[in-house]
Amino acid sequence: MKLRDFRLLALSTFFENVTRGENVVLGWVILELTDSPFMVGLAVGIRHAPAFFLGI
């Protein structure tokens, strides 16, 4: 494997982990603001709806 390929893999893994952290923070903030698990699910669902419908 070339070094360039490894750097791209490491970079994409980094951004995936940032996105996972964003999802945790989003859920946490919504839960703190609303105290409603339903609203957490709704917010996360809305956040991921474009990827679901566009197949990304």
KADATA-V383248 format. One line per field, one symbol per residue. phi: phi as a letter, one per 30 degrees, with the letter a starting at -180 (. if undefined). A space follows every 10 residues. Layout:
# KADATA-V383248
phi=???
This chain:
# KADATA-V383248
phi=.ddddddddd dddedddddd dddddedddd dddchbdddd dddddddced dddcid
